[in-house]
Amino acid sequence: MKHFLDIADWTRTDLQALLDQAVALKKEHKKHGNAPLLKGKTLALVFQKPSLRTRVSFELAMHHVGGYAFYLSPQEIGLGKRESIADVARVLGGYADMVMARTFDHAHITGLAEWSPVPVINGLTDYNHPCQGMADLLTMYEEFGQLEGLHLAYLGDSNNVLTSLIMGAAQFGIKVTVGSPAGYQPQESVIQKAYDLSGGTLDITVTTDPVAAITGADVVYTDTWTSMGQEAEAEDRRQVFPPFQVNDDLLAHAAEHAIVMHCLPAHRGEEITDAVADGPQSRLFPQAENRLHAQKAILVELLGATPKTKAPQEVKAAKALKKAPKKAKKSKK
């Protein structure tokens, strides 16, 4: 059974095929709409955490390819409380062709996958966010026409989004610099897993200096300082994160062609300013749209409905660089 739980579970070749398929499906949708590849297929959407982008993008992705998605609220299931995860997985697997779950505990998504007779997609857990990661990779791929050798700078809280970005970087040879306050940096286990995944070539630097992290970056990424479930820590976090705010002054240290990304929702005036979020280097909203197209590729792949026609192996950059980014040096680690 093939699931989509973690970018690290898929090979670079398979991930590249998903990106190319996403590009092809996006182009097809913009031109004349998608073929009904999943006609008659259903997707159950299980939510413990609310979301604008996850719900809308999955529902519309299924609609675009001829399928049907239905939403299940936390109250309707009570995952792991009202009913066991194993029972929920087997019941939903008898009704639907796929299950997408957005949960707090990562063990809930792995438990669903263990017992489900149909493919399970991770819509977010406290550990990672692989669907967002694929939309992010797609956005960078469209922008630069390649992934290998790019320099990604991440500023702020080292959360589940960063975990998936690091796994994607390990697969595609992206250099990563993380600027986070002490106590809010990525776990060593995450870095080690990605390092092993890359075959020892991962180039990653973690620093408490935001300027050092962003200098020369092709892609500048940030996320909210306080995620769902961390509201009690919000005031403490506001005291330590301001130096990592992505504003015009900090962005000036990135490459001139750098783009800015944020998975949203954004707390404007905290991790990012209006001037940057709405400025010419922002890709926040094309990035949000790409959730739809990246997930569409995942859906058709999991049900074996990938079109016979080959997807393009390369895409033209939306704003091509004069020179391709230099290949990231191997880590001295």
Secondary structure as GFF3:
##gff-version 3
##sequence-region A 1 333
A	DSSP	three_ten_helix	7	9	.	.	.	ID=ss1
A	DSSP	alpha_helix	12	32	.	.	.	ID=ss2
A	DSSP	beta_strand	42	47	.	.	.	ID=ss3
A	DSSP	alpha_helix	52	64	.	.	.	ID=ss4
A	DSSP	beta_strand	68	72	.	.	.	ID=ss5
A	DSSP	alpha_helix	74	77	.	.	.	ID=ss6
A	DSSP	alpha_helix	85	95	.	.	.	ID=ss7
A	DSSP	beta_strand	98	102	.	.	.	ID=ss8
A	DSSP	alpha_helix	106	115	.	.	.	ID=ss9
A	DSSP	beta_strand	120	124	.	.	.	ID=ss10
A	DSSP	alpha_helix	130	144	.	.	.	ID=ss11
A	DSSP	beta_strand	151	155	.	.	.	ID=ss12
A	DSSP	alpha_helix	160	172	.	.	.	ID=ss13
A	DSSP	beta_strand	175	179	.	.	.	ID=ss14
A	DSSP	alpha_helix	188	197	.	.	.	ID=ss15
A	DSSP	beta_strand	204	207	.	.	.	ID=ss16
A	DSSP	alpha_helix	210	214	.	.	.	ID=ss17
A	DSSP	beta_strand	219	222	.	.	.	ID=ss18
A	DSSP	three_ten_helix	231	233	.	.	.	ID=ss19
A	DSSP	alpha_helix	234	240	.	.	.	ID=ss20
A	DSSP	three_ten_helix	242	244	.	.	.	ID=ss21
A	DSSP	alpha_helix	248	251	.	.	.	ID=ss22
A	DSSP	beta_strand	259	262	.	.	.	ID=ss23
A	DSSP	alpha_helix	274	277	.	.	.	ID=ss24
A	DSSP	alpha_helix	284	302	.	.	.	ID=ss25
###
